[in-house]
Amino acid sequence: NICLLSCDFYRKTKMRNILIIGAGRSASSLIKYLLNKAITEDLHLTIADLSLELAKKKTNNHPNATPILLDISNVENRQKEIQKADIVISMLPAHLHIEIAEDCLAFNKHMVTASYISPKMQELDSQAKEKGLIFMNEIGLDPGIDHMSAMKIIDEIREKGGKMIQFESFCGGLVAPESDTNLWNYKFSWNPRNVVLAGQGGVSKFIQEGKYKYIPYNKLFRRTEFLEVEGYGRFEGYANRDSLKYRSIYGLDDILTMYRGTLRRVGYSKAWDMLVQLGMTDDTYSMENSETMTYRDFTNSFLPYHPSDSVELKLRHYLKIDQDDVIWDKFEELDLFDSTKKAGIKNATPAQYLEHILAEKWALQPEDKDMIVMYHKFGYELNGQKKQIDSSMVCLGDDQTYTAMAKTVGLPVAMATLQILNGNITTPGVQLPIKKEVYLPILEELESFGVIFTDKEVPYMGYNPNNVGS
């Protein structure tokens, strides 16, 4: 008995404590992965959320997990929990990471997030390095798996003496083919608000054959590139906001073509562009009487007045849509002309009202599965010849809890956390996963979860979307 007690005491003293802040949809696979490792890796998980019920649900009554209610605006409680941890995972919205990071600095804790490195986070780099702390960011899907899979191929090309001349990268959170049941070929697998506001707040910029290119928001969804993924058909990609910043991050400062984009099924962008042109995606002002406005009123509010023409006729004339155009069917499918449905949101912006409509129409149903598609094009020169590698990955969700989005966002976060705890990732500072010590083991382990890239050599095509020439 004494021996058993002493063994149990020793086990508890070497238990590693992981604090996970945020137990939302993207945290499902992350938590499941770490709980599956908890016994063999001596882990204890504290799962903190504003909803104690949600945190409890995610623990699944595991003996090595403790759900807690945590409001991060309560500084005392937040710092108390961070002090107990060996490493902190923040699954909060990106703008809330900085407070967690500052506490991690104060209490000498490593930190992992899936979000982009903000300017404020980057400012903590020198302090983190001084303290030997690892602040791993951009280790989700996009950003995350895109960085790791890209750097693996780029490093391989460099190691055999090749010079990169082109890099294009696309990613999309979509609906699985068997669950694709609407005319838009799209359902929400992540935050609907981010979809509605995609591309706003700045110009999209990239470089094409040495020429800088800029796409303003009002033209973004009409400048698309098409690509084919074997077994899954055709997709279209529209440009992400700033592709240029990744040149220096990837060590590609002199590359001729650098383009990052978001994937949708063909036809989505043309129809979405019409919602943009109407003004339905605007988030800069509130609409009067929005709480009493029907969907039909909402649509009509963006159209010119006419004493006799119907809303339908005005919209077709305004956007020059033929009655037999599939875009018209897409609009009807959204119930944009329904005179009975209301969003019921007071002082709603157009974007908020549209989000309400789409959240209802594009919701994943209980039996639905989502799908992640990622696609890279690598153009390079080797021994005087131009070559190209195309790399693609398709991941399907299991169900509504363990979605493809949850897997591809959460699993890399969980794996990086364990790699840091086990001393396999050692480089300190604010960083993203572009070093071999990070991406090699994580990409290898991801394959066992169905996140597998297929790479193939193809004839070099150069950059050739819909626009030819300079």
N, C-alpha and C positions, 0 to 999 in steps of 0.2 A: 504493500500500500504506500509506504514512504517513497519507494522507487517510482511508483506511478505518479504520485503527487509531484515529485521533483521533476519528472519528465514533462508533466503538464505545465509546471511553472516555467521550465526552460522554453517550452514551445511558445507560451504566451509572451515571454520576454523578447523573442525574436520575430514575433508577428509584425509584418509590414502593413502600415495603415494607409489606405488610399481614400481620399475624400473626393467624392464625385458631386459637383454642384450642378444641379439641373438634371431631372429625370424624365425629360420629354421624349418625343418620338425617336429622335436620333440616338438616344442613349440606350435603347433596348438591347441591341447586339453587343454594345460595349460592356454593359453590366453583365449580361449572360456569359460573355467570354471570361471576364475576370472572376465571376463566381465559379465557373467550371475549373478555374485554376487555383481557387482560393485555398483548398486543402493542401495540394501538393506544393504550392508556392508560398504557403504561410501568409496569406493575405487576409486582411480584414477591410471590408468596404463600408464606409459611411456614405449613405446615399441621401443627399440633402436636396429638398425642393420646397417651393412655396406650398405645394400640396402634399401633406403627409400621406394621404391616401394613395397618391401616385407613387411616392417613394416606397411605401409598403408593398404595393403591387409589384414593383420592379425587383424587390429583394427575394420574392418567391419563398419567403420563410427560411431562407438559407441561414445556417448557424453562424456563418462568418460575415453577415451583413447586418447593419443597423440603419433603419430608415429614420430620418429626422426632419422636422419642420425647420426650415431656415429661410429667413428673410435677410438677404445680403445687405440691406440698408441698415440693419441692426449691427453696428460695427463690433460691439462687444461679443455678440454671439458668433459672428462671422470669424473674427480673429481667434476666438476660443477653439473653434473647430479646425481652423487651419493649423494652429499650433500643435494639435494632436496628430496631424498627418505627417507621413514621410514624403508624400507627393500629392499634388492637387490636380484634379481634372476639372476644367471649367467647360461646361456645355451650355453656358449662358449665351444670350445674344452678344454679339461681338463687342458692343460699346461698354459692356459691363465687365469685361475681362481685366481692365486696368487696375481696378480696386483690388481684385484678387491677386494680381501680379505684385502689386506694391506690398501687400501683406506677406506674400511668399518671400519677397526680398527681406522684409523685416524679420521673419522667423526662419529664414534659411531653408525653404522648401522648394523642391523642383515643381514645375508646372507644365501641363500639357493642354493645348486647345486645338480645335479644328479650324479656327478662324484665321483670316488674313492678318498679317502683322500690321498693326496700326502705327502711325508715327509716334504715339505716346508709348506703345509697347517697345518700339525700337529704341527709344531713349533710355530704356532700362538695361540695354545690352552690356554696357561697360560695368555697371554695378553687379549684374548677374555673373559676369566673367570673374570679377574680383572675388566673389563669394563661391565660385565653383558651381554655380547653379545652372541647370538646364531648363530653359523656357522654350519648349518645343511647340511651335505653332504650325498652322497650315498642314495638319497631318490627318485630314479627313478624306473626302473624295476629291472635290475640286473647290479649294486647293487641297492637295494631299497626294492621293494616288496618281494624279496627273503629274505632279513633280517627280515622284519616285520612278514611275514607269518611263517618263521622258529621260531622266538623268541616267537611268540604266543603259538605254540605247545610245544616248549621246556619249557617255563615257566609253562604251564599247567601240563606237566609231572612232573616237580619238585614239584609243589604245592601239588600233590597227593602222593609224596614220592618216585617217580621213579628216577632211575639213568640212564642217557643217555649212551649208549654203541656204537651207530652207528648213523651217520647223513650223508645222501647223498642228494645233491641238483642239479637239472638240470634245464636249461632254454634255450629256443631257439626262435629266431624270424624267422618265417617260412611263407609259403604261405598257405592260406585257401584251404581246399579240393576242393571247386568248382573252384578255380583259379589255381590249380596245373596242369599245362599243358606241363611241360617239363620232360625229363627223369631224371633230377637231383632232381626233386621234391623240387626245391628251387628257390626263387626269392628274390631280395634285398628289405628289408624294412628298412634298415639303411645303414650306410656308407660302400660302397663296399670295400674300402681300408682296413677297419678293418677285413673284412671277408677274404680277400686275405692274410693278414699278421697274421691271428689268430694262436696263439701258438708259434710264433717266439720270439726270444730274451731271452730265458731262458728255463729251464727244468720244466716240470709239476711234481708237487710233492704232495703226499697225504699219508695218513696212512691207512693201511688195516689190521684189526685184530691184531693191535699192531705192525705191521711191516711197516717201512718207505719204500715207493715206489717212483721211479723216472722214468719219461718217457721223453726221449729226443725228440726234434722236429721231427727228421727223422723217429720216430716210433709212433708218437702221434696218427695218424689217423688209425693205425692198432690195437690199444688197446682200443676197444670200449665196452660199456655196453649197453644191450638192455632192453627196458622197454615198457610196454603197457599202453596206456591211453584210458580208456573206451570211446567208441564212436568215437575215432580218430585213432585207430590202433597202429602200432609198430613204435618205434623211436630208434635211437642209440645215445649214448652220448660219447663224448671224453673229456678227463680231461682238466679242466682249469689250468692255470699256477701254482698258489700256493693255495692249499686248506688248508694248515697247519696254516696260519696266522689267520684263523677264529676260531680256537680252543679257544684262549684266548678271542677273541671278544665276542663269544657266551658263555663264561664260561665253555668250554668243554675241558680243558687242559688234562684231563686224559681219553678222549674218545678213544676207540679202533679203530674205523673206521671213517674217515672224508674225504669226496670226493665231489668236486664240478665239474660239467661238462656242456658242451654245447650240445644241442640237434639238431639232423638232422634226416631226414627220412633214413630208413635203405638202405644202398648201396651208400649213398653220400660219406662217409668217405673213402671207399676203392678206389673209383674213384679219389677223391681229393688227396689221398696219391700218386697216380701215377703222378699227376701234380707236387707234391712236389719232388718226386724222379727225375723227368726230370730236375728240377731246375727252373720251371716257376714262383714260388712264391718268388724267391730270390730278395731282395730289396737292396743289398749291392754294386751293380756295375751297370754301364750304358752300354748299348749295342751300338756298332758302327752301324751307318747308320739305326738306328731304325725308322727314319721318312719315309724311303723308303721301309721298310721291310713289305712284305705281311704276312698275318696270316700263310701261308704255310712256308714262310721263317723263321718266328719266331719259329714254331714247329721244322723245320729242323735244326735250329741252336743248338739244344740240343742233336742231334743224330749223331752217327758216320758217317764219310764219306763213301760212297760206289759209285763206278762208274756207276752202273746200277740199283740198287734197288730203288724203289720209297720211298717217305717219309712215306707213309702208311705202307709199308712192313717193313721198318727199325724200325718204332715205335712199331709195333706188336712184332717184334723179340726182341727189346730192353726191352720192358716191359712184354714180355711173355703173350700177350693178344691174345686169340683165336678170329677168325673172327666172331664167333657167340656169343661172350661175350657181354652182355649189356653195359659194359664199353666202348667197341669200338663204339657202337651207341651213347653213351654220348659224346665222343670226336668228332664224326662227327657232332653232333647237335650243337656244339660250333663253327663249321666252321673252325676248326684248320688246315684244309688242303686246305682252299680257297686261290687261287692264285691271286685273284683280290682285296680282302679287305685289307685295311691298317689302322693301328692305327694313323699314321701320327704324332707321338710324338718324338721329337728330344731328344736324349740322355736318352731314356726311360730305366728304370730298367726292368728286366723280370717281376717283380710284377706289375709295372705300365702298361706294355703292356697287361698282362693277365687281369688286372682290366678293361682296355678298352674293351676287348673282352666280358667279363662277364657282364659289365654294360649294354651292348647292348642286350645280349642274355637273361639275367635274370632280366630285368626291369619289374616292376609291370606295367601292362597295365591299361588304364583308368578305365576299368570295373573290374579289379582285386581287391581282398581283401587279406590282410595279416592275420597272426595268431600268437599269442604268446602262448607257452606252457611252464608251469612250473610244476615241479614234485619234491616232497620231500619224503625221506624215513627216518623215525625216529625209531631206535631200542632202547629199554630200558628195564631195569629190575625193576620189582615191586613185592614185596612180594615173592621173590625167583623165579619168573617166567619171562621168556623173552617174550617181546611183541613187536609189530610193528604197526606203523601208517603210511599209505601212504596218501599223500595229493597232489592233482593235481588241476591245474587251466588252462583253455583254454579261451582265449579272441580273438574275431574276430573283424577285422577292419570294419568300416562303409563304407569308401570310400578312395580315394587317399589323402585326406586332414586329415581326422580323422581316421588314421590307428590305428590298435591295438598297434603298437609300440609307436605312438604319445600319445595314451591314457595311456598306462601303464608306460611310462616315465614321461609324463607331469602332469598327474592328481595328483600323490603323491606329486610332487613338489609344485603344486598350493595349495593343501590341507594343507601341512605343513606350507606354507607361511601364510595362513589365520589363522591357529592355533597359530602361533607365534604372529601375530598381535593382536589376541584376547586374548592373555595371557594364553592360555591353555597349551602351551609348554613353560616351564620356565627355564629348566636346561641350564646354559650357557656353552660356550666352543665349541671347534671343535668336532663334534660328527656325529654319524650315527644313524639311527632310530631303536635302539634296546630296548628303554625304553617303558614301558606301556603307559606313557603319550603321546607318539608319535604314536605307532603302533595301539593301540586299536581304537581310533576314525577314523584314516585314513583307516584301513582295513574295518571297518564297513561302512564308506561312499563309499569306492570303490565298494562295492557290488551293490550299486544302479546304477553303471556304467557298470555292467556286469563282474566285476573282482571278481569272486567268487571261493573260494577254496572248494573242496569236500574232506573231511577227512574220512578215513575208517580204522577200525581195521582189520588187516590181520595176518595170522600166521607168526611168526618170521622166516625170511629166512636167516638172516646174510648177509654178503657181498658176492655176488656170481655173478660176471659178466661172463667173459669167462674163467677166470683163477681160478683154484681150488688149495687149499693148501696154503702154506706160501711162 
